[in-house]
Each structure stands twice: as C-alpha cells, then as structure tokens.
Amino acid sequence: MTIKVSGLRKSFVSRGKHVLALDGVDLDIAQGEFVALLGPSGSGKSTVLNLIAGIESPTEGRITFFDSGGDEVTPKLGYMTQQDSLLPWKTALQNVALLSKVKGIGAASAEAAAKSWLEKMGLNGFQSHYPSELSGGMRKRVALAQLLAHQPDVLLLDEPFGALDAQLKLVMQDELLKVWDADKKTVLFVTHDLSEALTLADRVIVFTGRPGKIKLVLNVPLSRPRNVFKDRFTPQFQDCYQVLWDALDPASANAET
C-alpha cells in the first residue's frame, strides 16, 4: 500500500483565531516502507496521521492510496496512539479478538487469531489477564496485538511507546521490528525520540515548527535487520543522530532546506 500526500495544508480555529498547522506538505510513502515523522511539538506530525486516517479533513491538498498495481484504493488502516484503548472489563484475549468479532468473524476463529498474536507478542500465559493485571509494557504488547489482528494495510503509530521507560521502549521497538520484518506493512511512526526514529525507520521526515513543513528527509543507511540494543553505538548511527539533531536545532527550527 503506497501513500501519496500532495500539497497538504491544514488550519483550524483556536480561541477565535485561525491557526495554520501544516503548510504545503508533499510526501510519497512506498509500499512496505517504515517512515518516522520527527519534529518539535506542534509541528503537525499527529495532524498528518489524523488526516491520513480520515479523522480530520485537509484544508487544502489531497491524500491518495494505491495498491501494488498502481490502482487507487481505500486502505484498511490501523491507528495506535500513546494511550492504549484496551477495555478494562475484558481480558487480553477478549480485547485482541474484539475487532474481529465486530467484523463478523466467528468467535472461535477470532479468539484463535487473537491467541496467536498474543503468543507472537510474548504474552503466552497472560491471555486471561485483565489490563489492570498487566504491566505497562504488557499492555502495549496487547494493544499492538489488537492492532495487528485487524490485519491493516497501513499502520499509523503516534508515539505508541512514549510513556514507557527506556528499557521497555527498546523491548517494544524490537517487538515491532520483528512483526514488521515478517509482514512488511506500510508504517508511519510519529516520535520525538531521535534514536527511536533511526532505530526503526527506512526514512526519517523532519518537520519544521508550526506551520509544519518538511525540512529534511533522511534516508537511514543502517542495514536490516536492525539490532535495537546495539545499532545505536555504531559510528553510522551517531552520524545520522547528529544530522537529525542539527536539523532540530531551535535556531533553525523554522528554516527550510
């Protein structure tokens, strides 16, 4: 599933004033590509995801989706935010199976698929636990399993690991890369974490401050499969980190390349 963003502008009204959040964003995302969106707070990164998801409508511009044959299609999207959407009165298994049941898939098939995804997330033995009985990292794994069980064409991930501590964040990055390596879904991942962006993505798109424009596109030269625990210590990683750090320097935050 490829995504083409053309001339995207988005404004909204805040306290009686018009605010321009995005101004002229053009972006092509290839099928199976993992793209990270990086930028200062308020630069419109989450707005881009909301527009792609259809939660909001652009003020100007267009977003189109194409299949591998180049035909325009309506995609199946999966959206994961920093706050999980697990229902507290349902078990991990019931939460993951929920969307499949809503789509009309039989209970037995839905629960079998949910069990399989929970096992892939390393949660075998925790299927009957309620969210309140799980650690923060486990809840994130359940939320990711819930998203993937829906079998989306495109994954939209808005700082999904932002609330986790440093160690758990690395574990979840590793889990996500294992799933992505197996299925090669098209992924857009919003983050404020430079190391996270470099660890996960094929490309990192750096946005200016508001109104958000694309300032830098960095093709990440690190080979795959990635090692989330070791790659960050390589000279190549450090060089890329410096490039991103320089692009996010407040002194040039609103400058375009």
RAHUBEL-V781800 format. One line per field, one symbol per residue. ss: DSSP state (@ for helix, = for strand, . for the rest). psi: psi as a letter, one per 40 degrees, with the letter a starting at -180 (. if undefined). burial: 1 if it has 9 or more other C-alpha atoms within 8 Angstrom, else 0. Layout:
ss = ???
psi = ???
burial = ???
This chain:
ss = .=============..=============....======.....@@@@@@@@@......=======.....=....====..........=@@@@@@@@@@@....@@@@@@@@@@@@@@.........=@@@..@@@@@@@@@@@@@@....=====.......@@@@@@@@@@@@@@@@@@..======..@@@@@@@..=====....=.======...........@@@.@@@@@@@@@@@@@..@@@.....
psi = hihhhhfhihiihhfeihhhdigfhhhhhiheihhhhiiiheeeddddddddeediiidiaihiiiadeehhihihihhhidhifhhdeiidddddedddddeehiddddddddddddddeffheedeiideeiiddddddddddddddefidhhhhgfdedeiiddddddddddddddddddfihhhhhiehdddddddidihhhiiihhhihdhhhhhehiiiihddddeeidddddddddddddehddfdeii.
burial = 11111111111000000001111111001111111111110111101011101000010011111110000000101111110100000111111111111000100001101110111010100010111001001111111111111101111111111001000111011110101100011111111001011111111111111111111110010000010100110000110110011011000010000
